[in-house]
Amino acid sequence: MLAPDGRVIMISGANRGIGLAVAKTLYDAGFNLSLGARDPDSLAEVTGGWAPERVLTGRYDAEDFETHRQWVAATVERFGRLDGLVNNAGIAEDVSVEDENDEVLDRMWAVNVKAPLSMTRTALPHLRRCGAGRIINMASLAGKAVYSDGIGYSMTKFAAVALSHATRHAGWDDGVRCTALCPGYVATDMTTDVETMAFDQMIEPDDIAEVVLTLLALSNKASIAELVVNCRADVLY
Ligand SMILES: NC(=O)c1ccc[n+]([C@@H]2O[C@H](COP(=O)([O-])OP(=O)(O)OC[C@H]3O[C@@H](n4cnc5c(N)ncnc54)[C@H](OP(=O)(O)O)[C@@H]3O)[C@@H](O)[C@H]2O)c1
């Protein structure tokens, strides 16, 4: 297993929800972290009390690729290396088959697919250099199965799974491993309005964080390409 010591991990959308849980768990495990958020000030509460030499915060606006370049550059300048990227930030909005709501659909493509692709492109040269780079894309069970006609989010998460496989192929020879992490419902702000499942029956963000910790510990010879996490007896898995 790979030890956390000295390894530098970037996490987008680290200010709340799953990203926040991942940040706390990885920090406690000993990783150095570069946390990205639309409003970096929103990370102050997270990092208060943390050793300043182990953490950097940066602006990550999914739809502004220049923030991606600046955040990655600042991370490498500060730590001198990059070992992992957790493409976590995402949005879920309603677009069904018969909606013609292209504005919302375009926004989901931008945040859930094009931004992780941009971050992957920007980070990949640095991840290749370390010989055991890791990318974890926070996809979704909605990227593996379609449960209703509300397909906008699902389309983008299927694409995030495709991106993960393509990234795995692209980086493999240089030791970069990529996982599409596909949880069912997780109890965060994103799911407070869900009516088909009780909030307290959903996956805890901390449990997803433990899964991320395990993925980061696996050697180059034990890569998990896709990982589905269930909180109920879902149709497909
Ligand atoms: N919750 C679930 O049931 C579930 C299940 C499977 C997969 N996921 C995926 O897990 C990831 C995290 O979800 P979550 O449940 O933690 O959601 P959340 O609590 O709503 O948090 C979403 C995060 O994404 C950030 N974000 C949204 N739009 C952004 C943008 N345009 N630019 C930069 N950051 C942006 C948010 O930042 P702000 O605070 O600035 O808005 C926030 O940090 C998402 O990719 C989601 O699709 C969630």
The ligand as an SDF file (V2000), in Angstrom:
LIG
                    3D

 48 52  0  0  0  0  0  0  0  0999 V2000
  -24.8730   13.5720   -2.9740 N   0  0  0  0  0  0  0  0  0  0  0  0
  -25.0480   12.5070   -3.7400 C   0  0  0  0  0  0  0  0  0  0  0  0
  -26.0340   11.7480   -3.5800 O   0  0  0  0  0  0  0  0  0  0  0  0
  -24.0390   12.1510   -4.7890 C   0  0  0  0  0  0  0  0  0  0  0  0
  -24.0560   10.8350   -5.2810 C   0  0  0  0  0  0  0  0  0  0  0  0
  -23.1480   10.4880   -6.2530 C   0  0  0  0  0  0  0  0  0  0  0  0
  -22.2390   11.4090   -6.7160 C   0  0  0  0  0  0  0  0  0  0  0  0
  -22.2530   12.6930   -6.2210 N   0  0  0  0  0  0  0  0  0  0  0  0
  -21.2790   13.6280   -6.7530 C   0  0  0  0  0  0  0  0  0  0  0  0
  -20.3880   13.9700   -5.7300 O   0  0  0  0  0  0  0  0  0  0  0  0
  -19.8730   15.2800   -5.9600 C   0  0  0  0  0  0  0  0  0  0  0  0
  -20.0480   16.1240   -4.7030 C   0  0  0  0  0  0  0  0  0  0  0  0
  -21.4350   16.2030   -4.4480 O   0  0  0  0  0  0  0  0  0  0  0  0
  -22.0300   16.6200   -3.0290 P   0  0  0  0  0  0  0  0  0  0  0  0
  -23.1140   15.6660   -2.7410 O   0  0  0  0  0  0  0  0  0  0  0  0
  -20.9580   16.8240   -2.0410 O   0  0  0  0  0  0  0  0  0  0  0  0
  -22.7110   18.0060   -3.4380 O   0  0  0  0  0  0  0  0  0  0  0  0
  -22.8230   19.4020   -2.6670 P   0  0  0  0  0  0  0  0  0  0  0  0
  -22.8770   19.1970   -1.2130 O   0  0  0  0  0  0  0  0  0  0  0  0
  -23.9370   20.1030   -3.3660 O   0  0  0  0  0  0  0  0  0  0  0  0
  -21.4320   20.1080   -3.0100 O   0  0  0  0  0  0  0  0  0  0  0  0
  -21.1320   20.4140   -4.3420 C   0  0  0  0  0  0  0  0  0  0  0  0
  -19.7420   20.9950   -4.4080 C   0  0  0  0  0  0  0  0  0  0  0  0
  -19.4510   21.2990   -5.7860 O   0  0  0  0  0  0  0  0  0  0  0  0
  -19.0980   22.6840   -5.8620 C   0  0  0  0  0  0  0  0  0  0  0  0
  -19.5020   23.2930   -7.1170 N   0  0  0  0  0  0  0  0  0  0  0  0
  -20.7180   23.2980   -7.6860 C   0  0  0  0  0  0  0  0  0  0  0  0
  -20.7100   24.0390   -8.8130 N   0  0  0  0  0  0  0  0  0  0  0  0
  -19.4450   24.5190   -8.9540 C   0  0  0  0  0  0  0  0  0  0  0  0
  -18.8010   25.3340   -9.9030 C   0  0  0  0  0  0  0  0  0  0  0  0
  -19.4650   25.8370  -10.9590 N   0  0  0  0  0  0  0  0  0  0  0  0
  -17.4940   25.6160   -9.7340 N   0  0  0  0  0  0  0  0  0  0  0  0
  -16.8220   25.1300   -8.6750 C   0  0  0  0  0  0  0  0  0  0  0  0
  -17.3760   24.3590   -7.7310 N   0  0  0  0  0  0  0  0  0  0  0  0
  -18.6730   24.0510   -7.8760 C   0  0  0  0  0  0  0  0  0  0  0  0
  -19.8320   23.3340   -4.7160 C   0  0  0  0  0  0  0  0  0  0  0  0
  -19.2580   24.6060   -4.4480 O   0  0  0  0  0  0  0  0  0  0  0  0
  -20.1570   25.8500   -3.8760 P   0  0  0  0  0  0  0  0  0  0  0  0
  -20.2180   25.6590   -2.3990 O   0  0  0  0  0  0  0  0  0  0  0  0
  -19.3970   27.0510   -4.3110 O   0  0  0  0  0  0  0  0  0  0  0  0
  -21.5040   25.7400   -4.5380 O   0  0  0  0  0  0  0  0  0  0  0  0
  -19.6110   22.3000   -3.6290 C   0  0  0  0  0  0  0  0  0  0  0  0
  -18.3270   22.4120   -3.0940 O   0  0  0  0  0  0  0  0  0  0  0  0
  -20.6200   15.8110   -7.1740 C   0  0  0  0  0  0  0  0  0  0  0  0
  -19.8410   15.6370   -8.3280 O   0  0  0  0  0  0  0  0  0  0  0  0
  -21.8620   14.9350   -7.2200 C   0  0  0  0  0  0  0  0  0  0  0  0
  -22.4030   14.8670   -8.5180 O   0  0  0  0  0  0  0  0  0  0  0  0
  -23.1110   13.0690   -5.2530 C   0  0  0  0  0  0  0  0  0  0  0  0
  1  2  1  0
  2  3  2  0
  2  4  1  0
  4  5  1  0
  4 48  2  0
  5  6  2  0
  6  7  1  0
  7  8  2  0
  8  9  1  0
  8 48  1  0
  9 10  1  0
  9 46  1  0
 10 11  1  0
 11 12  1  0
 11 44  1  0
 12 13  1  0
 13 14  1  0
 14 15  2  0
 14 16  1  0
 14 17  1  0
 17 18  1  0
 18 19  2  0
 18 20  1  0
 18 21  1  0
 21 22  1  0
 22 23  1  0
 23 24  1  0
 23 42  1  0
 24 25  1  0
 25 26  1  0
 25 36  1  0
 26 27  1  0
 26 35  1  0
 27 28  2  0
 28 29  1  0
 29 30  1  0
 29 35  2  0
 30 31  1  0
 30 32  2  0
 32 33  1  0
 33 34  2  0
 34 35  1  0
 36 37  1  0
 36 42  1  0
 37 38  1  0
 38 39  2  0
 38 40  1  0
 38 41  1  0
 42 43  1  0
 44 45  1  0
 44 46  1  0
 46 47  1  0
M  CHG  2   8   1  16  -1
M  END
$$$$
